[in-house]
Amino acid sequence: MIEVGLNHFLVVSTLLFSMGIYAIVTRKNAIQVLMGVELILNSANINFIAFTRFGNFGLQGHLMALFVIVLAAAEAAIALAIVLNIYKTLSTVNIDEVDSLKD
């Protein structure tokens, strides 16, 4: 039977982080970019919990993960409000077409 260790958590976290960076760099849709940011934040949460579990740091990692979850919820709410406002104004959520906000 395979015992799940720190390396397993780090591999999963690295994969999530890589997928998040890929989503941010390659997507033009603002919603998909926000989903990439959420993947990156979730990979950080996995690291916090894994290092707390295997590093004997008490509850510090859990508290940081909780803080990141609250931060992600606030970021999602504000970012979606901005995206909806951009869509209402410009009828698009394509990041490349939103350069008229400079004016």
Short mmCIF file of the C-alpha atoms (twelve columns), coordinates in Angstrom:
data_MODEL
# 
_entry.id   MODEL 
# 
loop_
_atom_site.group_PDB 
_atom_site.id 
_atom_site.type_symbol 
_atom_site.label_atom_id 
_atom_site.label_alt_id 
_atom_site.label_comp_id 
_atom_site.label_asym_id 
_atom_site.label_seq_id 
_atom_site.Cartn_x 
_atom_site.Cartn_y 
_atom_site.Cartn_z 
_atom_site.pdbx_PDB_model_num 
ATOM 1   C CA . MET A 1   0.000   0.000  0.000   1 
ATOM 2   C CA . ILE A 2   1.322   3.436  -0.956  1 
ATOM 3   C CA . GLU A 3   1.625   5.989  1.821   1 
ATOM 4   C CA . VAL A 4   0.823   9.530  0.741   1 
ATOM 5   C CA . GLY A 5   3.724   11.768 1.674   1 
ATOM 6   C CA . LEU A 6   4.795   15.345 1.272   1 
ATOM 7   C CA . ASN A 7   6.135   14.728 -2.238  1 
ATOM 8   C CA . HIS A 8   2.691   13.657 -3.457  1 
ATOM 9   C CA . PHE A 9   1.126   16.875 -2.209  1 
ATOM 10  C CA . LEU A 10  3.905   18.935 -3.772  1 
ATOM 11  C CA . VAL A 11  3.452   17.226 -7.147  1 
ATOM 12  C CA . VAL A 12  -0.301  17.899 -7.127  1 
ATOM 13  C CA . SER A 13  0.322   21.486 -6.074  1 
ATOM 14  C CA . THR A 14  2.901   21.950 -8.827  1 
ATOM 15  C CA . LEU A 15  0.487   20.589 -11.427 1 
ATOM 16  C CA . LEU A 16  -2.285  22.933 -10.259 1 
ATOM 17  C CA . PHE A 17  0.095   25.898 -10.245 1 
ATOM 18  C CA . SER A 18  1.315   25.050 -13.748 1 
ATOM 19  C CA . MET A 19  -2.240  24.733 -15.067 1 
ATOM 20  C CA . GLY A 20  -3.104  28.091 -13.469 1 
ATOM 21  C CA . ILE A 21  -0.128  29.835 -15.066 1 
ATOM 22  C CA . TYR A 22  -0.978  28.230 -18.415 1 
ATOM 23  C CA . ALA A 23  -4.586  29.446 -18.128 1 
ATOM 24  C CA . ILE A 24  -3.481  32.989 -17.321 1 
ATOM 25  C CA . VAL A 25  -0.930  33.196 -20.126 1 
ATOM 26  C CA . THR A 26  -2.888  31.565 -22.943 1 
ATOM 27  C CA . ARG A 27  -6.507  32.608 -22.393 1 
ATOM 28  C CA . LYS A 28  -8.122  35.755 -23.695 1 
ATOM 29  C CA . ASN A 29  -11.407 35.383 -21.813 1 
ATOM 30  C CA . ALA A 30  -11.401 37.241 -18.490 1 
ATOM 31  C CA . ILE A 31  -13.411 34.523 -16.734 1 
ATOM 32  C CA . GLN A 32  -10.888 31.866 -17.736 1 
ATOM 33  C CA . VAL A 33  -8.034  34.048 -16.489 1 
ATOM 34  C CA . LEU A 34  -9.818  34.368 -13.146 1 
ATOM 35  C CA . MET A 35  -10.168 30.588 -13.022 1 
ATOM 36  C CA . GLY A 36  -6.405  30.348 -13.537 1 
ATOM 37  C CA . VAL A 37  -5.840  32.662 -10.574 1 
ATOM 38  C CA . GLU A 38  -8.097  30.446 -8.472  1 
ATOM 39  C CA . LEU A 39  -6.036  27.393 -9.456  1 
ATOM 40  C CA . ILE A 40  -2.874  29.166 -8.297  1 
ATOM 41  C CA . LEU A 41  -4.468  30.079 -4.968  1 
ATOM 42  C CA . ASN A 42  -5.632  26.490 -4.477  1 
ATOM 43  C CA . SER A 43  -2.130  25.209 -5.136  1 
ATOM 44  C CA . ALA A 44  -0.854  27.552 -2.426  1 
ATOM 45  C CA . ASN A 45  -3.490  26.155 -0.050  1 
ATOM 46  C CA . ILE A 46  -2.329  22.608 -0.740  1 
ATOM 47  C CA . ASN A 47  1.226   23.664 0.096   1 
ATOM 48  C CA . PHE A 48  0.157   25.355 3.337   1 
ATOM 49  C CA . ILE A 49  -1.793  22.309 4.499   1 
ATOM 50  C CA . ALA A 50  0.895   19.823 3.420   1 
ATOM 51  C CA . PHE A 51  3.710   21.660 5.161   1 
ATOM 52  C CA . THR A 52  1.587   22.038 8.275   1 
ATOM 53  C CA . ARG A 53  0.847   18.318 8.278   1 
ATOM 54  C CA . PHE A 54  4.393   17.130 7.666   1 
ATOM 55  C CA . GLY A 55  6.333   19.986 9.285   1 
ATOM 56  C CA . ASN A 56  4.604   20.173 12.687  1 
ATOM 57  C CA . PHE A 57  3.805   23.878 12.447  1 
ATOM 58  C CA . GLY A 58  0.627   23.672 14.519  1 
ATOM 59  C CA . LEU A 59  -2.346  25.524 13.084  1 
ATOM 60  C CA . GLN A 60  -0.404  28.229 11.236  1 
ATOM 61  C CA . GLY A 61  -0.774  26.572 7.825   1 
ATOM 62  C CA . HIS A 62  -4.483  25.989 8.359   1 
ATOM 63  C CA . LEU A 63  -4.981  29.628 9.321   1 
ATOM 64  C CA . MET A 64  -3.058  30.801 6.261   1 
ATOM 65  C CA . ALA A 65  -5.132  28.493 4.049   1 
ATOM 66  C CA . LEU A 66  -8.306  29.907 5.571   1 
ATOM 67  C CA . PHE A 67  -7.012  33.430 4.916   1 
ATOM 68  C CA . VAL A 68  -6.277  32.511 1.278   1 
ATOM 69  C CA . ILE A 69  -9.805  31.088 0.896   1 
ATOM 70  C CA . VAL A 70  -11.313 34.336 2.226   1 
ATOM 71  C CA . LEU A 71  -9.011  36.339 -0.044  1 
ATOM 72  C CA . ALA A 72  -10.005 34.211 -3.054  1 
ATOM 73  C CA . ALA A 73  -13.701 34.697 -2.321  1 
ATOM 74  C CA . ALA A 74  -13.276 38.469 -2.083  1 
ATOM 75  C CA . GLU A 75  -11.156 38.510 -5.241  1 
ATOM 76  C CA . ALA A 76  -13.739 36.478 -7.136  1 
ATOM 77  C CA . ALA A 77  -16.596 38.737 -6.084  1 
ATOM 78  C CA . ILE A 78  -14.782 41.955 -6.997  1 
ATOM 79  C CA . ALA A 79  -13.320 40.577 -10.225 1 
ATOM 80  C CA . LEU A 80  -16.671 39.228 -11.406 1 
ATOM 81  C CA . ALA A 81  -18.286 42.589 -10.682 1 
ATOM 82  C CA . ILE A 82  -15.597 44.279 -12.781 1 
ATOM 83  C CA . VAL A 83  -16.015 41.748 -15.601 1 
ATOM 84  C CA . LEU A 84  -19.799 42.202 -15.585 1 
ATOM 85  C CA . ASN A 85  -19.374 45.972 -15.734 1 
ATOM 86  C CA . ILE A 86  -16.931 45.629 -18.647 1 
ATOM 87  C CA . TYR A 87  -19.371 43.318 -20.438 1 
ATOM 88  C CA . LYS A 88  -22.238 45.743 -19.873 1 
ATOM 89  C CA . THR A 89  -20.161 48.627 -21.244 1 
ATOM 90  C CA . LEU A 90  -18.263 46.966 -24.111 1 
ATOM 91  C CA . SER A 91  -20.293 43.777 -24.797 1 
ATOM 92  C CA . THR A 92  -17.182 41.601 -24.560 1 
ATOM 93  C CA . VAL A 93  -15.059 39.861 -21.932 1 
ATOM 94  C CA . ASN A 94  -12.125 39.340 -24.287 1 
ATOM 95  C CA . ILE A 95  -9.069  40.840 -22.606 1 
ATOM 96  C CA . ASP A 96  -7.496  41.951 -25.894 1 
ATOM 97  C CA . GLU A 97  -10.555 44.032 -26.813 1 
ATOM 98  C CA . VAL A 98  -10.757 45.902 -23.505 1 
ATOM 99  C CA . ASP A 99  -8.041  48.421 -24.316 1 
ATOM 100 C CA . SER A 100 -10.581 51.234 -24.669 1 
ATOM 101 C CA . LEU A 101 -10.595 51.642 -20.885 1 
ATOM 102 C CA . LYS A 102 -7.348  53.612 -21.234 1 
ATOM 103 C CA . ASP A 103 -9.257  56.617 -22.597 1 
# 
